[in-house]
Amino acid sequence: MAYNVRGDLGHYVTTKKGDYHFLLAEFGTYSGVRVLGALRRENQAHFYANQSSSARQRAKAELVECFCPTSPAWRGSVVGQGVELIRAAERLAVHFQSVP
C-alpha cells in the first residue's frame, strides 16, 4: 500500500456493510505542477469569473482534462493496466481461497 486513505468508499463498505475486499487504483495523468495549476485556476474562476465567461469554461475544461485525459493512448493504457490489476486480484483471491 502506498498510503492510507481515510473517508473513502472502501473504508465504508468494509466497516459498515460486511465482508468486502476493496481495491483502489490511481493512474497518473499530468505533472503535479500542471494539476495544481489547474486546480487553482478552476477555483479562482469558480469564485470570481462570470459563469458564462470563456476563462471559466477553459479553467473547468482544463481541470477535467487533468483528471481524465482525452488522449486515446492514455485511456487505452489505463484500461489495459486496470484489466491486468483485476486479473491479478482474481488470481490472488483464488490462491487465498485454496489455502487452508
N, C-alpha and C positions, 0 to 999 in steps of 0.2 A: 504494500500500500504506500502510495506516495505521500499522502497526508490524510488526516482525519477530517471528515466533513460532518458538520452538525446542522440539524434542521432540514435535512433532505428527506425525500420520499422513502429512501431505503431505511433510514432510521425509524421512520413512522411505521412502515409495514412490519419490520422485524420486531418492534416493541409492542405494537398495538393489535396486529392482525394475525398473529400466529406464527407458524413455522415457514419462514421465507428465507431464501438466499437471494442476495441482492448484488448486482454488479453495475458499476458506473464507469463509463469510459469517457474521457475527454480527448478530443482531437484538436491539435493546434491549427490555427488559421494564419494569422499575420503576427508580426513582431509586437511585443508588448508596448513599444512606443506608439505604434500605429493604433492599437486598440485603445490605449489610454487617451490618446488624442481624440479619437472618435467619440469616446465616452464623454470627454469634456465638451467637445463641440456640440454634441447632441443635447447635453444637459443645458448648456448656455442657450442654444436655440429654443429648447422646450420652454424655458422660463422667460426669455427676453425677445425672441423673434416673433413676428406676426405669424399666426397659424398657417396662413396660406403662402408665406414667403418662400422663395426658391432656396434661400440659405437654410431654412428649417427643413425643407424637403431633402436637400442634399445631405445635411447632417444626419437625418434619420436613415436615409438610404445607405450612407457610409457605415453607420453603426450596424445595420442588418448585415451588410457585406462582411464586416469584421467578425461576426459570429456565425455566419452561414454563407461562405463564399459561393459565388455563382459559377466558378470555374468547374467545367465538367471533369477535368483531370483530378482536381481536389476531391470532388464529390465521389468519383469512382474509386479513388484511393481509400477514402474514409469508409465507403460501403464495403470494399474488399477487406479492410482491416477489421471492421465490425463483424463481418461474417466469420472471419477466422477466429476472432475473440470468442464468439458464441460457440463455435465448434470446439475450441479448446476447453471452454467451460463445460460443455456437454461431456467431453471425454473425461474430464476431471470428476464430474458428478457420477458418471458410470463407474469410474475407478473406486470412488469412495463408497458407492452402494455395494460393491463386491467385497469390500474389506470388512471382516467380522468385527 
